[in-house]
């Protein structure tokens, strides 16, 4: 009888343990599902917050550079709260976690000095506005159009349509040339003609070709002037003002126009050449001395 009673007690303990583990598993499983739901719903809401911030700033007429930076900052800030809420649902004490993260933040900050420097540089870019989204800049050895200014990186689209991800600290630590800042760029060309050509005619022809292009601005006025007398050519400088978006194409178009018009006017564009004069008497005397 005692053995049967002991077996009955053991079965009851096993049943209670099974019930306890079942209840714990169900409860923990529900917590995991709730945490996952909080994360994905929170991420969805964070994206909505990002879009709302962007729309509000666009309606307020805020600069596009600040819009991009602020909307990204709002998204990552919202995601931080979402992650903390999901961890809290799992039963993790978020207060102690925040304290732990704060203590570890110093060590992480030392390890991620470059990223923090990039973040600080991004803030400086937004505050001082050395360039904006859409500007054509030259910096860090690259040239292209600014597509986005993020927390630690700036996205640049090169002139041959490549995407360049450049750290913000590289931009702020280097010389930045903003070709779009003034809204105008000066196009400089060099045209050489033969010495026998008429200077006034050459200038008139070039001015006429410039006047044919609507993309070349009349104010500031274009300039064609004699700049140098080289060994083989008389060189003219051609200076015309254009919008930044027309700068590259107009360099090709205007140079082609001038070349065709000079050909039509029978104005010679010389190639490098050198005249060599031989004096026969001097050569003969030298030969006689050598023979002697």
URHUWO-V797323 format. One record per pair of residues at least 12 apart in sequence whose ideal C-beta (glycine too) atoms are under 7 Angstrom apart, sorted by the first residue. I is the first residue (numbers start at 1). GAP is how many residues later the second one is. Records with the same first field share a line. If there is no record, write none. Layout:
# URHUWO-V797323
I: GAP, GAP
This chain:
# URHUWO-V797323
31: 58, 59, 60
34: 55
35: 51, 54, 55
38: 44, 47, 48, 51
39: 43, 47
42: 40, 43
43: 36, 39
45: 33
46: 29, 32, 33, 36
47: 28
49: 25, 26, 29
50: 21, 24, 25
53: 17, 18, 21
54: 13, 17
57: 13
63: 66, 69
64: 68, 69, 70
65: 61, 64, 67, 68, 84
66: 60
68: 65, 80, 81
69: 53, 57, 80
72: 78, 79
73: 78
76: 75
115: 37
117: 52
118: 34, 35, 49, 50, 51
119: 32, 33
121: 47, 48, 50, 51
122: 27, 29, 30, 46
124: 48
125: 24, 43, 46, 47
126: 23
130: 46, 48
131: 15, 45, 47
132: 14
133: 13, 14, 15, 16
134: 12
135: 43, 45, 46
136: 43, 44, 108
137: 39, 40, 41, 42
138: 39, 41
139: 32, 35, 36, 37, 38
140: 26, 30, 31, 34
142: 14, 16, 22, 24
143: 15, 16
144: 12, 13, 14, 15, 20
145: 12
152: 15, 16
153: 12, 13, 14, 15
154: 12, 14, 17
179: 65
180: 64
184: 57, 59
185: 57, 59, 62
186: 53, 55
187: 53, 55, 60, 63, 64, 67
188: 49, 51
189: 49, 65, 66
190: 45, 47
191: 15, 45, 47, 67
192: 38, 41, 42, 43, 77, 78
193: 40, 41, 74, 75, 76
194: 39, 74, 76
195: 39
197: 70, 71
199: 27
202: 34, 65
203: 21
205: 56, 57, 60, 62
206: 18, 30, 32, 52
207: 17
209: 48, 49, 52
210: 12, 30
212: 45
213: 37, 40, 41
215: 27, 31, 35
216: 24, 26, 34
217: 24, 25
220: 21
222: 17, 18
223: 16
224: 12, 14
225: 12
232: 38, 40, 41
233: 37
240: 14
